[in-house]
Amino acid sequence: MAGETLRVIPLGGLGEIGRNMMLYEYGETMIAVDVGLMFPDTEHPGVDLIIPDFEYILEHADRLKAVFLTHGHEDHIGAVPFLLRELNVPVFCLQLTRGLVQVKLKEHRLLDGTEVNVVEPGDVIDVGPFSVEFFSVSHSIPDSAGIIIETPLGPIVHTGDFKIDHTPLLGQHTDLARLANVGEDGALLLCADSTYVEIEGTTPSEQRVAETLDRYIGEADGRVIVTTFASLISRVQIVLDSAAKHGRRVFVTGRSMVNNVGMARDLGYLRVPGNVLMGVNEMRQHPDAKTVIICTGSQGEPTSALTRMANGTHQQIAIASGDTVILSSNPVPGNEKSVYKNIDLLMEAGARVVYNRLADVHVRGHASREELKVIHRLVRPRYFLPIHGEYRHLVLHRELAIQLGMDERDAFVLTDGEVLEIGADGADVGDSVPADYIYVDGLGIGEIDDFVLRDRQRLADDGLVVVVAAIDRRTGKLARPPEVMSHAFAGPDEEADLMSGVQRLIVDVLGSEDAAVNWSEIHETLKDDVAEYLHKQTHRRPLVIPVTLEV
């Protein structure tokens, strides 16, 4: 019976970095852990965001009873407004995560009528057959948590993003004692972060970054500009403390950075020494040797503050010789080109640029291999499901679990949409649910698909050729010679000859200006004929659009 089976349903985050969302379903009750987004890469031209597919949830809308959020990073909370736009369901998370979610809900005009509840580590929320408890973990953002879900079949440990940092700057440790208790009682399932399973050893402490940033800020003769993720509140605290220590004042720029710093300060997560923060007018008058700027743009985002500085288009800040720019982050896969372009431009403007390949200005927020071993040995789960990683990470994490003694039949690798079913007699992969990429493009959600992206990519790669044929509606004949126009396809030296050749081809295909044609029959082949001709001439494949006009 369905009531005797626990269903574990990933809607995102397995086989990819981002879009994290997991459903746990027992009988007629479903809960969700995280509702994240993924940022597009070069394969998704024009797309703003990629979010999980909510189709299965909406088909069983009465089953979803609550959403639990592990921490406030975009890949875990970024799609919450899109889900709450469809369903009014209570959300539970720690305080800073709630603050970040509220900022998003306000932007989406969903603040009124939504229920976002603050919990603390150790709190237990009962939802039907589930009892859900948050436990503290160390990560790169305060108020990060893992989740223990008591089910009729036993407890599930869902780690969220974590590492084991023995000297965390904000004092938030991973609660190994609580995990050991779960392991002693007998854990049913472990779902654990796999992002850095390839990395041997342990992840360095945030304290190493604090020491490095303090050294560069203290040694700099001129202005210091630090960019990092807007949600990395602990990193912002490092910069504030170091600036105060060295007698500098701080200016914050970039919309998301300004919003998050203000929110974190209001909630008490940022301690701002004295009058260290200053406004734009004060910054303009303040000596460069006593100035630190914290800004967005660590990933080379086109409209971010640092990118505008690099391009010379920032309204308040122009890069000058003597500036020290510190990129306190690692490039997310797919963003490397944009990040290094900014570094080049900043250096051309005379700045000294410090980034991850030159110094310890960033450490990972995820557990490395030895830390993962600790979690497995403490929890000792009956079943294991690696989460949060590309496919190779999941496979390697499964292999690690088997090396630590787990039966290979009890460790599973799933991809998004595949369902792990656990019953009293065992566990196996069952059916699948929809888990496609849902593209957010401007105001449109799910309105574009892979065919649209394919055409956009062809436009970006090889341009566009438009063929216009005017047909006499009475006779079906060409009313005048066809017109051919190209955009971003051919240079001026070759365009005239190519377009003349296409024009002659169209006349040949349609017969002649005096021959009647059946346009409905020939329209489909004309596109292919023109594309084939252009490919033979140029070895490029532009997007060809035939247009017919009745005159």
C-alpha positions in Angstrom: 0.0 0.0 0.0 1.1 3.6 -0.6 0.9 4.3 3.1 3.6 1.8 3.8 6.1 3.3 1.3 8.3 6.3 1.8 8.9 8.0 -1.5 12.0 10.2 -2.0 11.6 12.4 -5.0 14.4 14.8 -6.2 13.1 17.6 -8.4 16.5 19.2 -8.7 20.1 19.1 -7.6 21.0 15.6 -8.6 23.2 15.5 -11.6 23.7 19.3 -11.5 24.9 22.0 -9.2 21.9 24.2 -8.3 18.1 23.9 -8.4 18.1 21.9 -5.2 14.7 20.5 -4.2 13.7 17.2 -2.6 10.3 15.8 -1.8 9.6 13.3 0.9 6.2 11.6 0.6 4.5 9.1 2.8 0.8 8.2 2.1 -1.0 11.4 1.4 1.5 13.7 3.0 4.4 15.4 1.2 7.1 17.8 2.5 9.7 19.7 0.5 13.3 20.4 1.5 14.7 23.4 -0.3 13.3 25.1 -3.4 16.4 26.4 -5.2 17.2 27.9 -8.6 20.0 27.5 -11.1 21.7 30.2 -13.0 21.9 29.8 -16.8 25.1 29.3 -18.7 26.0 29.8 -22.4 23.7 26.9 -23.4 20.7 29.0 -22.3 20.8 32.3 -24.2 18.3 34.9 -22.9 17.3 32.8 -19.9 17.3 34.6 -16.6 16.8 31.7 -14.2 16.2 28.0 -14.2 13.8 26.6 -11.6 12.4 23.1 -10.7 9.4 21.6 -12.4 6.5 21.8 -10.0 4.1 19.7 -12.2 4.1 16.7 -9.8 3.4 18.9 -6.8 0.6 20.8 -8.5 -1.0 17.5 -9.6 -1.1 16.5 -5.9 -1.4 20.0 -4.4 -3.3 18.8 -1.4 -0.4 16.6 -0.3 2.2 19.3 0.1 2.0 20.4 3.7 5.2 22.3 4.4 8.5 23.5 2.9 11.8 23.3 4.9 14.8 25.4 3.9 18.3 24.5 4.9 20.0 27.8 4.3 19.8 31.1 2.4 21.8 30.5 -0.8 20.1 31.0 -4.1 20.4 27.4 -5.1 18.3 26.4 -2.1 15.8 29.3 -1.7 15.8 31.1 -5.0 12.6 29.4 -6.4 10.5 29.8 -3.3 8.6 32.8 -4.7 7.7 30.8 -7.8 6.3 27.9 -5.7 4.4 30.2 -3.4 2.9 31.9 -6.4 1.2 28.6 -7.1 0.6 27.2 -3.6 0.1 28.8 -0.2 2.1 26.4 2.0 3.9 27.2 5.2 7.7 27.6 5.1 10.1 26.8 8.0 13.7 28.0 8.3 16.2 29.7 10.5 16.1 33.4 11.1 18.6 34.7 8.5 17.2 32.4 5.9 13.8 33.8 6.6 15.2 37.3 6.2 16.6 36.5 2.8 13.4 34.8 1.7 11.4 37.8 2.8 13.5 40.0 0.6 12.6 37.8 -2.4 9.0 37.6 -1.5 8.9 41.4 -1.3 10.4 41.7 -4.8 7.7 39.3 -6.1 5.0 41.1 -4.2 4.2 38.0 -2.3 5.0 39.2 1.2 1.4 39.4 2.4 -0.4 36.2 3.0 2.7 34.0 3.1 3.7 32.1 6.2 7.5 31.9 6.7 8.2 30.6 10.2 11.4 30.9 12.2 12.8 27.9 13.9 15.9 27.1 15.9 18.2 24.1 15.8 16.6 21.4 17.9 13.0 22.6 17.2 10.7 19.8 16.0 7.8 20.4 13.6 5.2 17.7 13.2 3.7 17.4 9.7 1.4 14.4 9.4 3.5 11.2 9.7 6.7 13.3 9.7 8.5 15.0 12.6 11.1 17.4 11.2 14.1 18.7 13.3 16.7 21.2 12.3 20.3 20.7 13.4 23.2 23.2 13.1 25.8 22.8 10.4 28.8 24.9 9.4 28.7 26.4 5.9 29.6 29.6 4.2 26.5 31.5 5.4 25.1 31.8 8.9 22.0 29.9 10.0 22.8 26.9 7.9 21.1 23.7 9.0 20.6 20.1 8.2 17.3 18.3 8.7 16.4 15.1 10.5 13.1 13.7 9.4 11.4 11.1 11.6 9.3 8.8 9.5 7.2 5.7 10.3 10.1 3.7 8.8 12.9 5.4 10.7 14.8 8.7 10.6 16.2 10.4 7.5 19.3 12.7 7.7 19.3 15.4 5.0 22.6 17.3 5.5 22.0 20.3 3.3 25.3 22.0 2.4 27.9 21.6 5.1 31.5 21.3 6.1 33.2 20.5 9.4 34.9 23.7 10.5 36.5 23.6 14.0 37.1 27.3 14.0 34.0 28.9 12.4 34.1 32.7 12.5 30.5 33.0 13.6 30.6 30.1 16.0 28.3 27.8 14.1 29.6 24.2 14.2 28.2 21.1 12.5 26.4 19.2 15.3 28.2 15.9 15.1 26.9 14.8 18.5 23.3 15.0 17.3 24.2 13.0 14.2 25.9 10.4 16.4 22.7 10.1 18.4 20.7 9.4 15.2 23.2 6.8 14.1 23.0 5.0 17.5 19.2 4.9 17.2 19.4 3.6 13.7 19.2 5.9 10.7 17.0 4.8 7.8 18.5 7.0 5.0 21.3 9.5 4.6 21.1 12.2 1.9 24.4 13.9 1.9 26.1 16.8 0.1 28.4 15.4 -2.6 29.9 18.6 -4.1 33.5 18.1 -3.1 33.7 14.3 -2.8 36.6 14.5 -5.3 38.7 16.5 -3.0 41.0 14.6 -0.6 41.5 15.7 3.0 39.4 18.4 4.7 38.1 21.8 3.7 40.1 24.7 5.2 38.5 26.9 7.9 37.1 30.3 7.1 39.7 31.5 9.6 42.3 31.2 6.8 40.4 33.6 4.6 40.1 36.1 7.5 43.9 36.0 7.9 44.5 36.5 4.2 42.0 39.4 3.8 43.3 41.1 6.9 46.9 41.0 5.5 45.9 42.5 2.1 43.8 45.2 3.6 46.5 46.1 6.1 49.3 46.2 3.5 47.4 48.1 0.8 48.5 51.7 0.2 45.4 52.7 -1.7 41.8 51.8 -1.9 40.7 48.2 -1.4 37.7 46.8 -3.2 36.4 43.4 -2.1 33.8 41.4 -4.1 32.1 38.2 -2.8 28.7 36.6 -2.9 26.0 38.9 -1.4 24.8 36.1 0.9 28.3 35.5 2.3 27.6 37.4 5.5 30.6 35.9 7.3 32.9 37.2 4.6 31.4 40.7 4.9 32.0 40.5 8.7 35.7 39.7 8.0 36.0 42.8 5.8 34.2 45.1 8.3 36.4 43.9 11.2 39.6 44.2 9.2 38.7 47.7 8.0 38.0 48.9 11.5 41.3 47.3 12.7 43.3 49.2 10.1 41.5 52.5 10.5 39.5 52.3 7.3 35.8 53.0 6.5 33.6 50.9 4.3 31.3 51.7 1.4 28.8 49.0 0.3 27.5 48.9 -3.3 25.5 46.6 -5.5 21.7 46.1 -4.9 21.8 42.6 -3.5 24.8 43.3 -1.3 23.2 46.5 0.1 19.9 44.7 0.7 21.6 41.7 2.4 23.9 43.7 4.5 21.0 45.9 5.7 18.9 42.9 6.5 21.7 41.0 8.3 22.6 44.1 10.3 18.9 44.6 11.4 18.7 40.9 12.5 22.0 41.1 14.4 24.1 38.9 12.1 26.5 41.6 11.2 28.4 43.6 13.9 29.3 46.9 12.5 32.1 48.5 14.5 31.6 52.2 15.3 30.9 54.4 12.3 32.8 52.2 9.9 30.1 52.2 7.2 29.8 55.3 5.1 27.5 56.6 2.4 28.3 57.6 -1.2 29.0 61.3 -0.5 31.3 60.4 2.4 33.1 57.9 0.2 33.8 60.5 -2.4 35.5 62.7 0.1 37.3 60.0 2.1 41.0 59.3 1.4 41.6 56.2 -0.8 44.2 54.9 1.7 41.4 54.7 4.3 38.7 53.3 2.1 37.3 49.8 1.6 34.5 49.0 -0.8 32.4 45.8 -0.6 30.5 45.0 -3.8 28.8 42.4 -5.9 30.2 40.9 -9.1 32.3 38.0 -7.9 30.9 35.9 -10.8 31.3 38.5 -13.5 27.6 39.2 -13.7 27.0 41.7 -16.5 25.1 44.3 -14.4 27.0 43.9 -11.2 29.0 46.6 -9.4 32.4 45.1 -10.1 31.7 44.5 -13.8 30.6 48.1 -14.2 33.8 49.3 -12.4 35.8 47.1 -14.8 34.0 48.5 -17.8 34.3 52.1 -16.5 30.5 52.5 -16.3 30.0 52.6 -12.5 28.4 55.9 -11.4 30.4 56.4 -8.3 33.6 54.4 -8.6 36.4 54.5 -11.2 39.2 52.1 -11.0 42.6 53.8 -10.7 46.2 52.9 -10.3 46.9 52.0 -6.7 43.6 50.2 -6.1 43.7 46.6 -4.8 40.7 44.5 -6.0 40.1 41.2 -4.1 37.8 38.6 -5.6 36.9 36.6 -2.5 35.2 33.7 -4.3 35.8 30.9 -6.7 34.2 31.1 -10.2 31.1 29.0 -10.5 31.5 26.6 -13.4 30.4 28.4 -16.6 31.3 31.9 -15.2 35.1 31.6 -15.6 35.3 33.6 -18.9 33.3 36.5 -17.4 35.4 36.5 -14.2 38.7 36.5 -16.0 37.6 39.2 -18.5 36.9 41.4 -15.5 40.3 40.6 -14.0 42.0 41.6 -17.3 40.0 44.9 -17.5 40.8 45.7 -13.9 44.5 45.1 -14.4 44.5 47.2 -17.6 43.0 50.1 -15.5 46.0 49.8 -13.2 44.5 47.8 -10.3 46.3 45.1 -8.4 43.9 42.1 -8.5 44.0 39.3 -6.0 42.0 36.1 -6.7 41.7 32.5 -5.8 44.7 31.3 -7.9 47.0 33.7 -6.2 46.0 33.6 -2.5 43.7 32.0 0.0 41.0 34.6 -0.5 38.2 32.0 -0.5 37.5 28.6 1.0 34.8 26.2 0.0 31.7 25.8 2.1 31.3 22.1 1.4 32.8 19.0 3.0 35.8 17.3 1.4 36.3 13.5 1.4 37.5 13.0 5.0 34.6 15.1 6.4 32.2 13.0 4.4 33.7 9.9 5.9 33.0 11.3 9.4 29.4 11.8 8.6 28.9 8.3 7.2 30.6 6.7 10.2 28.5 8.7 12.6 25.1 8.2 10.9 25.6 4.6 9.8 22.5 4.7 7.6 20.6 1.7 6.3 20.3 3.3 2.9 22.3 6.1 1.2 21.4 8.7 -1.5 24.1 11.2 -2.5 22.7 14.6 -3.3 23.8 18.1 -4.4 26.3 17.3 -7.2 26.9 16.6 -10.8 26.6 13.0 -11.8 30.2 12.1 -11.3 30.0 13.5 -7.8 27.1 11.3 -7.0 28.8 8.2 -8.4 32.0 8.9 -6.4 30.1 9.5 -3.2 28.2 6.2 -3.6 31.6 4.5 -4.1 32.9 6.1 -1.0 29.9 4.8 1.0 30.6 1.3 -0.3 34.2 1.6 0.6 33.1 2.4 4.1 31.2 -0.8 4.4 27.8 -0.1 2.9 26.2 -2.9 0.8 26.2 -1.7 -2.8 22.5 -2.7 -3.1 21.7 -0.1 -0.5 23.4 2.9 -2.0 21.6 4.6 -4.9 22.5 7.1 -7.6 19.4 9.0 -8.9 18.9 11.8 -11.3 16.2 14.4 -11.1 12.7 13.0 -11.3 13.6 9.4 -10.4 11.9 8.1 -7.3 13.5 6.1 -4.5 10.8 3.9 -2.8 11.6 2.6 0.7 9.3 0.0 2.3 9.5 -2.4 5.2 11.0 -5.0 2.9 13.7 -2.9 1.2 14.4 0.0 -1.1 14.4 0.3 -4.9 14.1 2.9 -7.7 10.5 3.1 -8.7 8.7 5.3 -11.3 9.7 8.8 -12.4 8.0 12.2 -12.1 8.5 15.3 -14.4 11.7 17.2 -13.5 12.5 19.2 -16.5 14.2 22.6 -16.5 11.7 25.4 -16.2 13.1 28.5 -17.8 12.3 32.0 -16.4 12.7 34.5 -19.3 11.6 38.0 -18.3 8.0 37.7 -17.1 7.6 34.4 -18.7 7.9 31.2 -16.7 8.1 27.9 -18.7 7.1 29.7 -21.9 10.3 28.8 -23.8 11.6 25.3 -24.4 14.6 23.6 -25.8 13.5 24.4 -29.4 13.5 28.1 -28.6 16.9 27.8 -27.0 18.2 25.9 -30.0 17.1 28.7 -32.3 18.6 31.4 -30.0 21.9 29.5 -30.0 21.9 29.3 -33.8 21.2 33.0 -34.0 24.1 33.6 -31.6 26.4 31.3 -33.5 25.6 31.9 -37.2 23.1 34.7 -37.5 19.8 35.0 -39.4 18.7 35.0 -43.0 15.1 36.1 -43.9 13.6 35.2 -47.2 10.6 37.2 -48.3 8.5 36.0 -51.3 5.5 38.0 -52.5 2.8 35.7 -54.0 -0.1 36.9 -56.2 -3.1 35.6 -54.3 -5.1 35.1 -57.5 -2.6 33.2 -59.6 -0.1 31.8 -57.0 2.8 33.3 -59.0 5.7 35.3 -57.7 4.5 38.9 -57.9 8.1 40.3 -57.8 11.7 39.1 -57.3 12.2 37.6 -53.8 13.9 39.7 -51.2 16.7 38.2 -49.0 18.0 39.9 -45.8 20.7 38.7 -43.4 21.6 39.7 -39.8 24.9 38.9 -38.1 25.6 36.2 -40.8 27.9 37.5 -43.5 30.4 40.4 -43.6 29.9 43.2 -46.1 32.4 41.7 -48.6 30.6 38.5 -49.1 27.0 39.4 -48.2 26.0 40.8 -51.7 27.2 37.7 -53.5 25.6 35.3 -51.0 22.2 37.1 -51.0 22.2 37.2 -54.8 22.9 33.4 -54.9 20.0 32.8 -52.4 17.7 35.0 -54.6 18.5 33.0 -57.7 18.0 29.7 -55.8 14.5 30.9 -54.6 13.5 31.7 -58.2 14.7 28.3 -59.3 12.9 26.5 -56.5 9.7 28.4 -57.1 9.9 27.9 -60.8 10.1 31.4 -62.2 8.3 34.7 -61.8 5.7 33.6 -64.3 5.1 30.0 -63.1 2.3 29.3 -60.6 3.4 27.5 -57.4 1.7 25.8 -54.6 3.3 27.7 -51.7 1.8 25.4 -49.0 3.7 22.4 -50.5 7.0 24.1 -51.2 7.3 26.3 -48.1 8.8 23.4 -46.0 11.5 22.5 -48.5 12.5 26.1 -49.3 14.0 26.6 -45.8 16.1 23.5 -46.1 17.2 24.3 -49.6 18.4 27.8 -48.6 20.1 26.5 -45.5 21.9 23.8 -47.5 23.1 26.3 -50.1 24.5 28.7 -47.5 26.2 25.9 -45.7 27.9 24.8 -48.9 29.1 28.3 -49.5 30.2 29.3 -46.0 30.2 26.1 -43.8 27.9 28.0 -41.5 24.3 27.3 -40.6 22.2 30.5 -40.0 18.6 30.4 -38.9 16.6 30.6 -42.1 13.1 32.1 -41.9 10.9 32.0 -45.1 8.2 34.6 -45.2 5.3 34.6 -47.7 3.2 37.7 -48.5 0.0 37.5 -50.4 -0.5 40.5 -52.7 
